[in-house]
Amino acid sequence: MRHDWIFDVLSDLKAYAIKNNFPALAAKVDEALLEARAEVDAQDEGSNGSSGRGGVPPSGRPH
């Protein structure tokens, strides 16, 4: 999946927040993770296997 990197970034941010005693930030990152998952899933369902960006590949550059 081309969006996996965002989940890695958010997970790292959550780990940082927990380690550094930022519980409110950790909670907001949890919300962001849930929202990101919902939006990615919705986009994947709506794209029917296409890139979801008018035929532009994940690199952002057309062929």
ABEGO torsion letter per residue (X at the ends): XAAAAAAAAAAAAAAAAAAAGBAAAAAAAAAAAAAAAAAAAAAAAAAGGBAGAGGBBAAGBBX
